[in-house]
Amino acid sequence: MPIYLFAVVAMFSIFVSTEARALVSSQAQGNEGDWKVELRTTLERGKVEPNENTASFQKAKIDIYEASAARFFGAGFGSRHFAKLQLRAFESGREEAAGRLFHEKDRGQAISLTYGFDLVHELRYSLGIYASVTPFASFNKAKFSQPRIDLASLGFQLGVGLSDSFSMETLLHFGLGYARQQNSYLAFSQVVGWNLEQATGLPANIKLGPYLEMDLQERYDDKYDAAFSPTGRPDRIRAVKFGLLGAFNVGLGNDWYASLAYVQKIGGYDAPATNATSLGLGRKF
């Protein structure tokens, strides 16, 4: 997602809550036999940048509402195996620039299934892997500004404990895209986490670091090309984006937790949105 790492995700990642007390967090924190349910809202804002002609730029408005349930279990290899069902409903705003309407606002739904586990999980480091598929999605696939929907995705997350209070997390995520309307892409983030419990007594952590996302394919948009590209020279859509992301996760007691995340694009092009705010509430039982 242009800014959906975790939208995306996904993405993925910072937008997927981890247990606030954990020093080294895995892709989905939990122990064998646990269930985890979560509600999340993600608001994509900033600018839509569909063409290199700045006259095409417009305000972004994408609202995503998610509900998910994950089950953790044991298996004969690795640890912290989990299966997750994610339901998403979303609304994308009107696309209008230079006095011309390109798309009306749209509502859509998607169902995704994820399976993952930790290849390694020790006190000071962990390495997790996950794979997702989206067997059902309904939305206006012709729109430029819309949530990132992947037919399939694959990701790795490495966590390293630097001390009792600080850790590093690296995420590498590959998304296949959707049909020919969304390019496949590679996303990378590197965050430093600070566990606040020793310093403040609060069961919470803060994470901050850079992210990079780049498309692996290119496509074209006939509507925007007709309005903003020179005749005979269509503008390819092959996004490259980099920026900063941050997250705050806090335990609320009785296995409840909440998370707040924000990601801001600093540079790049071809963005369906240039910032995102995500708020989540979940419980493990």
Secondary structure, 3 states (H helix, E strand, C coil): CCCCCECCECCCCCCCCCCCCCCCCCCCCCCCCCEEEEEEEEEEECEECCCCCHHHCEECCEEEEEEEEEEEECCCCCEEEEEEEEEEEEEECCEEECCEEEECCEEEEEEEEEEEEEEEECCCEEEEEEEEEEEEEECCCCCCCCCCCCCEEEEEEEEEECCCCEEEEEEEEEECCECCCECCEEEEEEEEEEECHHHHCCCEEEEEEEEEEEECCCECCHHHHHHHCCCCCCCCECCEEEEEEEEEEEEEECCEEEEEEEEEEEEEECCCCCEEEEEEEEEEC
